Amino acid sequence: MKKLQVLGPGCPKCVELAKRTEEAARAAGGDYEMEKVSDLSKIMAFGVMVTPALAVDGEVKMVGQVPSVAEIKKIIS
């Protein structure tokens, strides 16, 4: 099971990234666990200074943008 983590305090971009990530995970059809990380100390522990960010299995894959569902699907596959 892949663990998807959307890192962000809950801003509109963070909410949109979470929505698109859920949609991409459903479309990819794999076994995914999704977590929203809003605690700033936890976000900084990933080395992320700009949100939103997307981590897959604890590895940051994307920072500071909201890619399309298709792009997210490529990132998580």
GISULTA-V728693 format. One record per residue. N is the residue number from 1. OMEGA is omega as a letter, one per 40 degrees, with the letter a starting at -180 (999 if undefined). NEAR is the number of other ideal C-beta (glycine too) atoms within 12 Angstrom. D_FIRST is the distance of its C-alpha to the first C-alpha in Angstrom with 2 decimals. Layout:
[[N:OMEGA:NEAR:D_FIRST] [N:OMEGA:NEAR:D_FIRST]]
This chain:
[[1:i:13:0.00] [2:i:25:3.79] [3:i:22:6.51] [4:i:39:9.59] [5:i:37:12.88] [6:a:43:16.21] [7:i:41:18.99] [8:a:35:22.38] [9:a:25:25.08] [10:i:20:25.03] [11:a:21:27.42] [12:i:14:27.69] [13:i:25:25.81] [14:i:29:22.91] [15:a:20:22.89] [16:i:24:23.07] [17:i:40:20.18] [18:i:32:17.97] [19:a:22:19.33] [20:i:31:18.83] [21:i:42:15.24] [22:a:25:14.45] [23:i:23:16.60] [24:i:34:15.03] [25:i:31:11.46] [26:a:19:13.28] [27:a:20:15.34] [28:i:22:12.70] [29:i:12:11.45] [30:i:18:7.82] [31:a:13:4.97] [32:i:26:5.39] [33:a:18:6.88] [34:i:28:10.30] [35:i:26:12.94] [36:a:28:16.54] [37:a:31:18.26] [38:i:21:22.02] [39:a:18:23.51] [40:i:16:25.51] [41:i:12:25.39] [42:i:22:21.59] [43:a:30:21.73] [44:i:17:24.43] [45:i:17:22.49] [46:a:28:20.25] [47:a:15:23.63] [48:i:29:23.61] [49:i:14:27.13] [50:i:20:26.85] [51:e:36:24.63] [52:i:37:22.67] [53:i:39:19.91] [54:i:46:16.30] [55:i:33:13.91] [56:a:32:10.60] [57:i:17:9.00] [58:a:19:12.53] [59:a:20:14.50] [60:a:27:16.87] [61:a:30:17.02] [62:a:33:19.71] [63:i:25:22.52] [64:i:19:25.39] [65:i:21:24.85] [66:a:27:23.37] [67:i:25:22.45] [68:i:19:22.52] [69:a:22:19.68] [70:i:15:20.09] [71:i:21:19.92] [72:i:34:16.73] [73:i:25:15.17] [74:a:17:16.38] [75:a:29:15.08] [76:a:37:11.40] [77:999:18:11.60]]
